[in-house]
Amino acid sequence: MANLIKDTQVLYDARGKKSHVVLPYDKYKKLIERLEDAEDIQLMKEVENEVGIPWEEAKKKIRRRKR
């Protein structure tokens, strides 16, 4: 993660408060990927203990909805 911070610039407003960050586009893309991965992991943790249904039963339900 520290490598993503390298080459970034922090911009300040007129009051001297941090207001924006400028970073190279490739680092921005990597940061977004990591955030998406973290979100996916969180979602997987939320459903890991849920009970699923067999695939055949799921297919039948889908077919019934299409009718």
mmCIF file of the N, C-alpha and C atoms, coordinates in Angstrom:
data_MODEL
# 
_entry.id   MODEL 
# 
loop_
_atom_site.group_PDB 
_atom_site.id 
_atom_site.type_symbol 
_atom_site.label_atom_id 
_atom_site.label_alt_id 
_atom_site.label_comp_id 
_atom_site.label_asym_id 
_atom_site.label_entity_id 
_atom_site.label_seq_id 
_atom_site.pdbx_PDB_ins_code 
_atom_site.Cartn_x 
_atom_site.Cartn_y 
_atom_site.Cartn_z 
_atom_site.occupancy 
_atom_site.B_iso_or_equiv 
_atom_site.pdbx_formal_charge 
_atom_site.auth_seq_id 
_atom_site.auth_comp_id 
_atom_site.auth_asym_id 
_atom_site.auth_atom_id 
_atom_site.pdbx_PDB_model_num 
ATOM 1   N N  . MET A 1 1  ? 0.816   -1.188  0.000   1.00 0.00 ? 1  MET A N  1 
ATOM 2   C CA . MET A 1 1  ? 0.000   0.000   0.000   1.00 0.00 ? 1  MET A CA 1 
ATOM 3   C C  . MET A 1 1  ? 0.862   1.254   0.000   1.00 0.00 ? 1  MET A C  1 
ATOM 4   N N  . ALA A 1 2  ? 1.980   1.198   0.663   1.00 0.00 ? 2  ALA A N  1 
ATOM 5   C CA . ALA A 1 2  ? 2.864   2.362   0.710   1.00 0.00 ? 2  ALA A CA 1 
ATOM 6   C C  . ALA A 1 2  ? 3.321   2.757   -0.689  1.00 0.00 ? 2  ALA A C  1 
ATOM 7   N N  . ASN A 1 3  ? 3.457   1.779   -1.569  1.00 0.00 ? 3  ASN A N  1 
ATOM 8   C CA . ASN A 1 3  ? 3.873   2.064   -2.937  1.00 0.00 ? 3  ASN A CA 1 
ATOM 9   C C  . ASN A 1 3  ? 2.821   2.896   -3.670  1.00 0.00 ? 3  ASN A C  1 
ATOM 10  N N  . LEU A 1 4  ? 1.548   2.735   -3.304  1.00 0.00 ? 4  LEU A N  1 
ATOM 11  C CA . LEU A 1 4  ? 0.503   3.538   -3.928  1.00 0.00 ? 4  LEU A CA 1 
ATOM 12  C C  . LEU A 1 4  ? 0.594   5.001   -3.510  1.00 0.00 ? 4  LEU A C  1 
ATOM 13  N N  . ILE A 1 5  ? 1.095   5.248   -2.319  1.00 0.00 ? 5  ILE A N  1 
ATOM 14  C CA . ILE A 1 5  ? 1.167   6.604   -1.795  1.00 0.00 ? 5  ILE A CA 1 
ATOM 15  C C  . ILE A 1 5  ? 2.304   7.389   -2.433  1.00 0.00 ? 5  ILE A C  1 
ATOM 16  N N  . LYS A 1 6  ? 3.315   6.686   -2.856  1.00 0.00 ? 6  LYS A N  1 
ATOM 17  C CA . LYS A 1 6  ? 4.458   7.345   -3.500  1.00 0.00 ? 6  LYS A CA 1 
ATOM 18  C C  . LYS A 1 6  ? 3.970   8.067   -4.759  1.00 0.00 ? 6  LYS A C  1 
ATOM 19  N N  . ASP A 1 7  ? 4.517   9.194   -5.069  1.00 0.00 ? 7  ASP A N  1 
ATOM 20  C CA . ASP A 1 7  ? 4.185   10.008  -6.247  1.00 0.00 ? 7  ASP A CA 1 
ATOM 21  C C  . ASP A 1 7  ? 2.827   10.698  -6.143  1.00 0.00 ? 7  ASP A C  1 
ATOM 22  N N  . THR A 1 8  ? 2.245   10.790  -4.970  1.00 0.00 ? 8  THR A N  1 
ATOM 23  C CA . THR A 1 8  ? 0.985   11.505  -4.824  1.00 0.00 ? 8  THR A CA 1 
ATOM 24  C C  . THR A 1 8  ? 1.256   12.921  -4.348  1.00 0.00 ? 8  THR A C  1 
ATOM 25  N N  . GLN A 1 9  ? 0.308   13.798  -4.615  1.00 0.00 ? 9  GLN A N  1 
ATOM 26  C CA . GLN A 1 9  ? 0.405   15.177  -4.168  1.00 0.00 ? 9  GLN A CA 1 
ATOM 27  C C  . GLN A 1 9  ? -0.865  15.518  -3.387  1.00 0.00 ? 9  GLN A C  1 
ATOM 28  N N  . VAL A 1 10 ? -0.705  16.183  -2.280  1.00 0.00 ? 10 VAL A N  1 
ATOM 29  C CA . VAL A 1 10 ? -1.841  16.645  -1.493  1.00 0.00 ? 10 VAL A CA 1 
ATOM 30  C C  . VAL A 1 10 ? -2.024  18.130  -1.773  1.00 0.00 ? 10 VAL A C  1 
ATOM 31  N N  . LEU A 1 11 ? -3.251  18.512  -2.098  1.00 0.00 ? 11 LEU A N  1 
ATOM 32  C CA . LEU A 1 11 ? -3.561  19.920  -2.354  1.00 0.00 ? 11 LEU A CA 1 
ATOM 33  C C  . LEU A 1 11 ? -4.310  20.486  -1.154  1.00 0.00 ? 11 LEU A C  1 
ATOM 34  N N  . TYR A 1 12 ? -4.097  21.761  -0.897  1.00 0.00 ? 12 TYR A N  1 
ATOM 35  C CA . TYR A 1 12 ? -4.691  22.426  0.260   1.00 0.00 ? 12 TYR A CA 1 
ATOM 36  C C  . TYR A 1 12 ? -5.607  23.558  -0.198  1.00 0.00 ? 12 TYR A C  1 
ATOM 37  N N  . ASP A 1 13 ? -6.651  23.808  0.584   1.00 0.00 ? 13 ASP A N  1 
ATOM 38  C CA . ASP A 1 13 ? -7.538  24.922  0.272   1.00 0.00 ? 13 ASP A CA 1 
ATOM 39  C C  . ASP A 1 13 ? -6.962  26.219  0.832   1.00 0.00 ? 13 ASP A C  1 
ATOM 40  N N  . ALA A 1 14 ? -7.712  27.308  0.707   1.00 0.00 ? 14 ALA A N  1 
ATOM 41  C CA . ALA A 1 14 ? -7.228  28.619  1.139   1.00 0.00 ? 14 ALA A CA 1 
ATOM 42  C C  . ALA A 1 14 ? -6.981  28.684  2.642   1.00 0.00 ? 14 ALA A C  1 
ATOM 43  N N  . ARG A 1 15 ? -7.631  27.815  3.400   1.00 0.00 ? 15 ARG A N  1 
ATOM 44  C CA . ARG A 1 15 ? -7.450  27.800  4.852   1.00 0.00 ? 15 ARG A CA 1 
ATOM 45  C C  . ARG A 1 15 ? -6.318  26.876  5.298   1.00 0.00 ? 15 ARG A C  1 
ATOM 46  N N  . GLY A 1 16 ? -5.684  26.229  4.340   1.00 0.00 ? 16 GLY A N  1 
ATOM 47  C CA . GLY A 1 16 ? -4.584  25.324  4.670   1.00 0.00 ? 16 GLY A CA 1 
ATOM 48  C C  . GLY A 1 16 ? -5.027  23.917  5.026   1.00 0.00 ? 16 GLY A C  1 
ATOM 49  N N  . LYS A 1 17 ? -6.310  23.592  4.773   1.00 0.00 ? 17 LYS A N  1 
ATOM 50  C CA . LYS A 1 17 ? -6.809  22.249  5.050   1.00 0.00 ? 17 LYS A CA 1 
ATOM 51  C C  . LYS A 1 17 ? -6.639  21.376  3.804   1.00 0.00 ? 17 LYS A C  1 
ATOM 52  N N  . LYS A 1 18 ? -6.325  20.115  4.021   1.00 0.00 ? 18 LYS A N  1 
ATOM 53  C CA . LYS A 1 18 ? -6.196  19.186  2.900   1.00 0.00 ? 18 LYS A CA 1 
ATOM 54  C C  . LYS A 1 18 ? -7.532  19.088  2.181   1.00 0.00 ? 18 LYS A C  1 
ATOM 55  N N  . SER A 1 19 ? -7.489  19.209  0.842   1.00 0.00 ? 19 SER A N  1 
ATOM 56  C CA . SER A 1 19 ? -8.740  19.204  0.093   1.00 0.00 ? 19 SER A CA 1 
ATOM 57  C C  . SER A 1 19 ? -8.777  18.181  -1.041  1.00 0.00 ? 19 SER A C  1 
ATOM 58  N N  . HIS A 1 20 ? -7.640  17.880  -1.652  1.00 0.00 ? 20 HIS A N  1 
ATOM 59  C CA . HIS A 1 20 ? -7.601  16.955  -2.787  1.00 0.00 ? 20 HIS A CA 1 
ATOM 60  C C  . HIS A 1 20 ? -6.290  16.177  -2.786  1.00 0.00 ? 20 HIS A C  1 
ATOM 61  N N  . VAL A 1 21 ? -6.320  15.060  -3.501  1.00 0.00 ? 21 VAL A N  1 
ATOM 62  C CA . VAL A 1 21 ? -5.107  14.279  -3.705  1.00 0.00 ? 21 VAL A CA 1 
ATOM 63  C C  . VAL A 1 21 ? -4.968  14.026  -5.200  1.00 0.00 ? 21 VAL A C  1 
ATOM 64  N N  . VAL A 1 22 ? -3.768  14.230  -5.710  1.00 0.00 ? 22 VAL A N  1 
ATOM 65  C CA . VAL A 1 22 ? -3.471  13.970  -7.109  1.00 0.00 ? 22 VAL A CA 1 
ATOM 66  C C  . VAL A 1 22 ? -2.500  12.803  -7.153  1.00 0.00 ? 22 VAL A C  1 
ATOM 67  N N  . LEU A 1 23 ? -2.833  11.789  -7.964  1.00 0.00 ? 23 LEU A N  1 
ATOM 68  C CA . LEU A 1 23 ? -1.943  10.653  -8.097  1.00 0.00 ? 23 LEU A CA 1 
ATOM 69  C C  . LEU A 1 23 ? -1.954  10.152  -9.525  1.00 0.00 ? 23 LEU A C  1 
ATOM 70  N N  . PRO A 1 24 ? -0.906  9.457   -9.942  1.00 0.00 ? 24 PRO A N  1 
ATOM 71  C CA . PRO A 1 24 ? -0.852  8.925   -11.303 1.00 0.00 ? 24 PRO A CA 1 
ATOM 72  C C  . PRO A 1 24 ? -2.026  7.965   -11.553 1.00 0.00 ? 24 PRO A C  1 
ATOM 73  N N  . TYR A 1 25 ? -2.507  7.974   -12.791 1.00 0.00 ? 25 TYR A N  1 
ATOM 74  C CA . TYR A 1 25 ? -3.680  7.173   -13.145 1.00 0.00 ? 25 TYR A CA 1 
ATOM 75  C C  . TYR A 1 25 ? -3.486  5.691   -12.854 1.00 0.00 ? 25 TYR A C  1 
ATOM 76  N N  . ASP A 1 26 ? -2.318  5.132   -13.131 1.00 0.00 ? 26 ASP A N  1 
ATOM 77  C CA . ASP A 1 26 ? -2.104  3.703   -12.880 1.00 0.00 ? 26 ASP A CA 1 
ATOM 78  C C  . ASP A 1 26 ? -2.207  3.390   -11.383 1.00 0.00 ? 26 ASP A C  1 
ATOM 79  N N  . LYS A 1 27 ? -1.770  4.295   -10.556 1.00 0.00 ? 27 LYS A N  1 
ATOM 80  C CA . LYS A 1 27 ? -1.893  4.093   -9.108  1.00 0.00 ? 27 LYS A CA 1 
ATOM 81  C C  . LYS A 1 27 ? -3.355  4.221   -8.674  1.00 0.00 ? 27 LYS A C  1 
ATOM 82  N N  . TYR A 1 28 ? -4.081  5.132   -9.312  1.00 0.00 ? 28 TYR A N  1 
ATOM 83  C CA . TYR A 1 28 ? -5.510  5.271   -9.045  1.00 0.00 ? 28 TYR A CA 1 
ATOM 84  C C  . TYR A 1 28 ? -6.238  3.965   -9.372  1.00 0.00 ? 28 TYR A C  1 
ATOM 85  N N  . LYS A 1 29 ? -5.928  3.375   -10.533 1.00 0.00 ? 29 LYS A N  1 
ATOM 86  C CA . LYS A 1 29 ? -6.567  2.119   -10.922 1.00 0.00 ? 29 LYS A CA 1 
ATOM 87  C C  . LYS A 1 29 ? -6.271  1.016   -9.915  1.00 0.00 ? 29 LYS A C  1 
ATOM 88  N N  . LYS A 1 30 ? -5.020  0.917   -9.461  1.00 0.00 ? 30 LYS A N  1 
ATOM 89  C CA . LYS A 1 30 ? -4.654  -0.099  -8.468  1.00 0.00 ? 30 LYS A CA 1 
ATOM 90  C C  . LYS A 1 30 ? -5.404  0.124   -7.156  1.00 0.00 ? 30 LYS A C  1 
ATOM 91  N N  . LEU A 1 31 ? -5.543  1.371   -6.763  1.00 0.00 ? 31 LEU A N  1 
ATOM 92  C CA . LEU A 1 31 ? -6.258  1.690   -5.533  1.00 0.00 ? 31 LEU A CA 1 
ATOM 93  C C  . LEU A 1 31 ? -7.722  1.275   -5.644  1.00 0.00 ? 31 LEU A C  1 
ATOM 94  N N  . ILE A 1 32 ? -8.345  1.565   -6.770  1.00 0.00 ? 32 ILE A N  1 
ATOM 95  C CA . ILE A 1 32 ? -9.746  1.169   -6.987  1.00 0.00 ? 32 ILE A CA 1 
ATOM 96  C C  . ILE A 1 32 ? -9.878  -0.347  -6.966  1.00 0.00 ? 32 ILE A C  1 
ATOM 97  N N  . GLU A 1 33 ? -8.953  -1.059  -7.613  1.00 0.00 ? 33 GLU A N  1 
ATOM 98  C CA . GLU A 1 33 ? -8.978  -2.534  -7.600  1.00 0.00 ? 33 GLU A CA 1 
ATOM 99  C C  . GLU A 1 33 ? -8.917  -3.061  -6.176  1.00 0.00 ? 33 GLU A C  1 
ATOM 100 N N  . ARG A 1 34 ? -8.036  -2.493  -5.368  1.00 0.00 ? 34 ARG A N  1 
ATOM 101 C CA . ARG A 1 34 ? -7.902  -2.953  -3.980  1.00 0.00 ? 34 ARG A CA 1 
ATOM 102 C C  . ARG A 1 34 ? -9.160  -2.673  -3.176  1.00 0.00 ? 34 ARG A C  1 
ATOM 103 N N  . LEU A 1 35 ? -9.768  -1.525  -3.415  1.00 0.00 ? 35 LEU A N  1 
ATOM 104 C CA . LEU A 1 35 ? -11.017 -1.211  -2.721  1.00 0.00 ? 35 LEU A CA 1 
ATOM 105 C C  . LEU A 1 35 ? -12.132 -2.176  -3.128  1.00 0.00 ? 35 LEU A C  1 
ATOM 106 N N  . GLU A 1 36 ? -12.200 -2.488  -4.427  1.00 0.00 ? 36 GLU A N  1 
ATOM 107 C CA . GLU A 1 36 ? -13.209 -3.436  -4.907  1.00 0.00 ? 36 GLU A CA 1 
ATOM 108 C C  . GLU A 1 36 ? -12.965 -4.823  -4.330  1.00 0.00 ? 36 GLU A C  1 
ATOM 109 N N  . ASP A 1 37 ? -11.703 -5.231  -4.264  1.00 0.00 ? 37 ASP A N  1 
ATOM 110 C CA . ASP A 1 37 ? -11.377 -6.526  -3.668  1.00 0.00 ? 37 ASP A CA 1 
ATOM 111 C C  . ASP A 1 37 ? -11.790 -6.571  -2.199  1.00 0.00 ? 37 ASP A C  1 
ATOM 112 N N  . ALA A 1 38 ? -11.521 -5.495  -1.480  1.00 0.00 ? 38 ALA A N  1 
ATOM 113 C CA . ALA A 1 38 ? -11.890 -5.439  -0.067  1.00 0.00 ? 38 ALA A CA 1 
ATOM 114 C C  . ALA A 1 38 ? -13.405 -5.510  0.096   1.00 0.00 ? 38 ALA A C  1 
ATOM 115 N N  . GLU A 1 39 ? -14.126 -4.845  -0.794  1.00 0.00 ? 39 GLU A N  1 
ATOM 116 C CA . GLU A 1 39 ? -15.588 -4.898  -0.749  1.00 0.00 ? 39 GLU A CA 1 
ATOM 117 C C  . GLU A 1 39 ? -16.083 -6.313  -1.031  1.00 0.00 ? 39 GLU A C  1 
ATOM 118 N N  . ASP A 1 40 ? -15.481 -6.973  -2.017  1.00 0.00 ? 40 ASP A N  1 
ATOM 119 C CA . ASP A 1 40 ? -15.862 -8.356  -2.335  1.00 0.00 ? 40 ASP A CA 1 
ATOM 120 C C  . ASP A 1 40 ? -15.618 -9.276  -1.140  1.00 0.00 ? 40 ASP A C  1 
ATOM 121 N N  . ILE A 1 41 ? -14.495 -9.121  -0.492  1.00 0.00 ? 41 ILE A N  1 
ATOM 122 C CA . ILE A 1 41 ? -14.171 -9.947  0.677   1.00 0.00 ? 41 ILE A CA 1 
ATOM 123 C C  . ILE A 1 41 ? -15.195 -9.717  1.784   1.00 0.00 ? 41 ILE A C  1 
ATOM 124 N N  . GLN A 1 42 ? -15.573 -8.465  2.004   1.00 0.00 ? 42 GLN A N  1 
ATOM 125 C CA . GLN A 1 42 ? -16.564 -8.153  3.034   1.00 0.00 ? 42 GLN A CA 1 
ATOM 126 C C  . GLN A 1 42 ? -17.898 -8.808  2.698   1.00 0.00 ? 42 GLN A C  1 
ATOM 127 N N  . LEU A 1 43 ? -18.307 -8.729  1.439   1.00 0.00 ? 43 LEU A N  1 
ATOM 128 C CA . LEU A 1 43 ? -19.572 -9.343  1.030   1.00 0.00 ? 43 LEU A CA 1 
ATOM 129 C C  . LEU A 1 43 ? -19.530 -10.860 1.194   1.00 0.00 ? 43 LEU A C  1 
ATOM 130 N N  . MET A 1 44 ? -18.389 -11.474 0.884   1.00 0.00 ? 44 MET A N  1 
ATOM 131 C CA . MET A 1 44 ? -18.257 -12.926 1.050   1.00 0.00 ? 44 MET A CA 1 
ATOM 132 C C  . MET A 1 44 ? -18.358 -13.309 2.520   1.00 0.00 ? 44 MET A C  1 
ATOM 133 N N  . LYS A 1 45 ? -17.762 -12.496 3.397   1.00 0.00 ? 45 LYS A N  1 
ATOM 134 C CA . LYS A 1 45 ? -17.831 -12.780 4.832   1.00 0.00 ? 45 LYS A CA 1 
ATOM 135 C C  . LYS A 1 45 ? -19.268 -12.692 5.336   1.00 0.00 ? 45 LYS A C  1 
ATOM 136 N N  . GLU A 1 46 ? -20.047 -11.771 4.770   1.00 0.00 ? 46 GLU A N  1 
ATOM 137 C CA . GLU A 1 46 ? -21.429 -11.594 5.208   1.00 0.00 ? 46 GLU A CA 1 
ATOM 138 C C  . GLU A 1 46 ? -22.303 -12.803 4.861   1.00 0.00 ? 46 GLU A C  1 
ATOM 139 N N  . VAL A 1 47 ? -21.979 -13.498 3.782   1.00 0.00 ? 47 VAL A N  1 
ATOM 140 C CA . VAL A 1 47 ? -22.839 -14.608 3.354   1.00 0.00 ? 47 VAL A CA 1 
ATOM 141 C C  . VAL A 1 47 ? -22.215 -15.984 3.573   1.00 0.00 ? 47 VAL A C  1 
ATOM 142 N N  . GLU A 1 48 ? -21.017 -16.056 4.145   1.00 0.00 ? 48 GLU A N  1 
ATOM 143 C CA . GLU A 1 48 ? -20.328 -17.339 4.242   1.00 0.00 ? 48 GLU A CA 1 
ATOM 144 C C  . GLU A 1 48 ? -21.078 -18.376 5.072   1.00 0.00 ? 48 GLU A C  1 
ATOM 145 N N  . ASN A 1 49 ? -21.914 -17.951 6.004   1.00 0.00 ? 49 ASN A N  1 
ATOM 146 C CA . ASN A 1 49 ? -22.641 -18.901 6.840   1.00 0.00 ? 49 ASN A CA 1 
ATOM 147 C C  . ASN A 1 49 ? -24.081 -19.133 6.380   1.00 0.00 ? 49 ASN A C  1 
ATOM 148 N N  . GLU A 1 50 ? -24.443 -18.525 5.249   1.00 0.00 ? 50 GLU A N  1 
ATOM 149 C CA . GLU A 1 50 ? -25.793 -18.730 4.738   1.00 0.00 ? 50 GLU A CA 1 
ATOM 150 C C  . GLU A 1 50 ? -25.901 -20.124 4.125   1.00 0.00 ? 50 GLU A C  1 
ATOM 151 N N  . VAL A 1 51 ? -27.102 -20.663 4.236   1.00 0.00 ? 51 VAL A N  1 
ATOM 152 C CA . VAL A 1 51 ? -27.359 -21.985 3.668   1.00 0.00 ? 51 VAL A CA 1 
ATOM 153 C C  . VAL A 1 51 ? -27.851 -21.792 2.239   1.00 0.00 ? 51 VAL A C  1 
ATOM 154 N N  . GLY A 1 52 ? -27.237 -22.487 1.316   1.00 0.00 ? 52 GLY A N  1 
ATOM 155 C CA . GLY A 1 52 ? -27.624 -22.389 -0.086  1.00 0.00 ? 52 GLY A CA 1 
ATOM 156 C C  . GLY A 1 52 ? -28.663 -23.431 -0.453  1.00 0.00 ? 52 GLY A C  1 
ATOM 157 N N  . ILE A 1 53 ? -29.047 -23.423 -1.728  1.00 0.00 ? 53 ILE A N  1 
ATOM 158 C CA . ILE A 1 53 ? -29.956 -24.456 -2.222  1.00 0.00 ? 53 ILE A CA 1 
ATOM 159 C C  . ILE A 1 53 ? -29.245 -25.198 -3.346  1.00 0.00 ? 53 ILE A C  1 
ATOM 160 N N  . PRO A 1 54 ? -29.619 -26.448 -3.559  1.00 0.00 ? 54 PRO A N  1 
ATOM 161 C CA . PRO A 1 54 ? -28.985 -27.219 -4.639  1.00 0.00 ? 54 PRO A CA 1 
ATOM 162 C C  . PRO A 1 54 ? -29.212 -26.560 -6.002  1.00 0.00 ? 54 PRO A C  1 
ATOM 163 N N  . TRP A 1 55 ? -28.239 -26.713 -6.889  1.00 0.00 ? 55 TRP A N  1 
ATOM 164 C CA . TRP A 1 55 ? -28.292 -26.106 -8.223  1.00 0.00 ? 55 TRP A CA 1 
ATOM 165 C C  . TRP A 1 55 ? -29.536 -26.531 -8.982  1.00 0.00 ? 55 TRP A C  1 
ATOM 166 N N  . GLU A 1 56 ? -29.899 -27.781 -8.929  1.00 0.00 ? 56 GLU A N  1 
ATOM 167 C CA . GLU A 1 56 ? -31.073 -28.260 -9.666  1.00 0.00 ? 56 GLU A CA 1 
ATOM 168 C C  . GLU A 1 56 ? -32.338 -27.541 -9.189  1.00 0.00 ? 56 GLU A C  1 
ATOM 169 N N  . GLU A 1 57 ? -32.459 -27.344 -7.899  1.00 0.00 ? 57 GLU A N  1 
ATOM 170 C CA . GLU A 1 57 ? -33.617 -26.645 -7.350  1.00 0.00 ? 57 GLU A CA 1 
ATOM 171 C C  . GLU A 1 57 ? -33.626 -25.181 -7.797  1.00 0.00 ? 57 GLU A C  1 
ATOM 172 N N  . ALA A 1 58 ? -32.469 -24.571 -7.827  1.00 0.00 ? 58 ALA A N  1 
ATOM 173 C CA . ALA A 1 58 ? -32.354 -23.178 -8.271  1.00 0.00 ? 58 ALA A CA 1 
ATOM 174 C C  . ALA A 1 58 ? -32.772 -23.057 -9.735  1.00 0.00 ? 58 ALA A C  1 
ATOM 175 N N  . LYS A 1 59 ? -32.336 -23.987 -10.575 1.00 0.00 ? 59 LYS A N  1 
ATOM 176 C CA . LYS A 1 59 ? -32.716 -23.957 -11.999 1.00 0.00 ? 59 LYS A CA 1 
ATOM 177 C C  . LYS A 1 59 ? -34.229 -24.058 -12.155 1.00 0.00 ? 59 LYS A C  1 
ATOM 178 N N  . LYS A 1 60 ? -34.867 -24.932 -11.366 1.00 0.00 ? 60 LYS A N  1 
ATOM 179 C CA . LYS A 1 60 ? -36.325 -25.082 -11.448 1.00 0.00 ? 60 LYS A CA 1 
ATOM 180 C C  . LYS A 1 60 ? -37.020 -23.772 -11.086 1.00 0.00 ? 60 LYS A C  1 
ATOM 181 N N  . LYS A 1 61 ? -36.552 -23.113 -10.047 1.00 0.00 ? 61 LYS A N  1 
ATOM 182 C CA . LYS A 1 61 ? -37.146 -21.842 -9.635  1.00 0.00 ? 61 LYS A CA 1 
ATOM 183 C C  . LYS A 1 61 ? -36.993 -20.780 -10.726 1.00 0.00 ? 61 LYS A C  1 
ATOM 184 N N  . ILE A 1 62 ? -35.841 -20.753 -11.360 1.00 0.00 ? 62 ILE A N  1 
ATOM 185 C CA . ILE A 1 62 ? -35.592 -19.780 -12.429 1.00 0.00 ? 62 ILE A CA 1 
ATOM 186 C C  . ILE A 1 62 ? -36.519 -20.054 -13.602 1.00 0.00 ? 62 ILE A C  1 
ATOM 187 N N  . ARG A 1 63 ? -36.679 -21.315 -13.968 1.00 0.00 ? 63 ARG A N  1 
ATOM 188 C CA . ARG A 1 63 ? -37.560 -21.684 -15.086 1.00 0.00 ? 63 ARG A CA 1 
ATOM 189 C C  . ARG A 1 63 ? -38.992 -21.295 -14.778 1.00 0.00 ? 63 ARG A C  1 
ATOM 190 N N  . ARG A 1 64 ? -39.445 -21.492 -13.549 1.00 0.00 ? 64 ARG A N  1 
ATOM 191 C CA . ARG A 1 64 ? -40.814 -21.134 -13.164 1.00 0.00 ? 64 ARG A CA 1 
ATOM 192 C C  . ARG A 1 64 ? -41.037 -19.632 -13.279 1.00 0.00 ? 64 ARG A C  1 
ATOM 193 N N  . ARG A 1 65 ? -40.029 -18.844 -12.936 1.00 0.00 ? 65 ARG A N  1 
ATOM 194 C CA . ARG A 1 65 ? -40.176 -17.373 -13.019 1.00 0.00 ? 65 ARG A CA 1 
ATOM 195 C C  . ARG A 1 65 ? -40.262 -16.889 -14.453 1.00 0.00 ? 65 ARG A C  1 
ATOM 196 N N  . LYS A 1 66 ? -39.611 -17.589 -15.367 1.00 0.00 ? 66 LYS A N  1 
ATOM 197 C CA . LYS A 1 66 ? -39.612 -17.175 -16.771 1.00 0.00 ? 66 LYS A CA 1 
ATOM 198 C C  . LYS A 1 66 ? -40.975 -17.399 -17.412 1.00 0.00 ? 66 LYS A C  1 
ATOM 199 N N  . ARG A 1 67 ? -41.784 -18.282 -16.882 1.00 0.00 ? 67 ARG A N  1 
ATOM 200 C CA . ARG A 1 67 ? -43.086 -18.591 -17.504 1.00 0.00 ? 67 ARG A CA 1 
ATOM 201 C C  . ARG A 1 67 ? -44.069 -17.526 -17.290 1.00 0.00 ? 67 ARG A C  1 
# 
